[in-house]
């Protein structure tokens, strides 16, 4: 899933496989636009540690 940028500013986590300590299912995360990440089907979000990290974009849905 490619998220629409820069319009999408927030996403909801729908999967946290491989990242259970970093992502919470159903939690809203802020998106940091990253055009390079999009090319690799990744998304940059601010996660539980208040740092931004890359995750697979199919782990989220835009809101």
MIBA-408011 format. One record per residue (C-alpha): x, y, z; residue in one letter. Coordinates in pm, whole numbers, plus 50000, padded with zeros to 5 digits. Example, Ala and Ser with C-alpha at 12.3 -4.5 7.8 and 13.67 -1.06 7.14 Angstrom:
MIBA-408011
MARMI      X      Y      Z  residuo
MARMI  51230  49550  50780        A
MARMI  51367  49894  50714        S
END
This chain:
MIBA-408011
MARMI      X      Y      Z  residuo
MARMI  50000  50000  50000        X
MARMI  50144  50335  49904        X
MARMI  50028  50610  50132        X
MARMI  49936  50944  49983        X
MARMI  50206  51199  50069        X
MARMI  50220  51467  50194        X
MARMI  49847  51460  50272        X
MARMI  49869  51168  50514        X
MARMI  49990  51300  50845        X
MARMI  49861  51023  51069        X
MARMI  49813  50648  51036        X
MARMI  49667  50367  51246        X
MARMI  49875  50059  51313        X
MARMI  49702  49739  51197        X
MARMI  49996  49500  51231        X
MARMI  50297  49487  51463        X
MARMI  50449  49154  51363        X
MARMI  50824  49165  51428        X
MARMI  50782  49497  51616        X
MARMI  50562  49424  51922        X
MARMI  50776  49641  52151        X
MARMI  50771  49938  51916        X
MARMI  50422  49944  51768        X
MARMI  50078  49908  51922        X
MARMI  49786  49778  51717        X
MARMI  49509  50040  51680        X
MARMI  49734  50323  51795        X
MARMI  49757  50641  51590        X
MARMI  50107  50740  51477        X
MARMI  50235  51059  51321        X
MARMI  50394  51022  50977        X
MARMI  50722  51187  50879        X
MARMI  50725  51229  50499        X
MARMI  51009  51031  50344        X
MARMI  51006  50993  49966        X
MARMI  51294  50745  49968        X
MARMI  51112  50518  50213        X
MARMI  50803  50516  49989        X
MARMI  51010  50368  49707        X
MARMI  51080  50069  49931        X
MARMI  50718  50040  50055        X
MARMI  50818  50170  50396        X
MARMI  50678  50450  50609        X
MARMI  50853  50668  50866        X
MARMI  50653  50715  51185        X
MARMI  50716  50846  51533        X
MARMI  50683  50541  51755        X
MARMI  50675  50455  52124        X
MARMI  51022  50591  52201        X
MARMI  50926  50929  52047        X
MARMI  51185  50867  51775        X
MARMI  51108  50823  51405        X
MARMI  51170  50484  51246        X
MARMI  51089  50304  50923        X
MARMI  50828  50029  50913        X
MARMI  50652  49842  50633        X
MARMI  50376  50067  50500        X
MARMI  50128  49776  50496        X
MARMI  50138  49779  50878        X
MARMI  49933  50100  50871        X
MARMI  49623  50258  50722        X
MARMI  49597  50633  50662        X
MARMI  49345  50843  50852        X
END
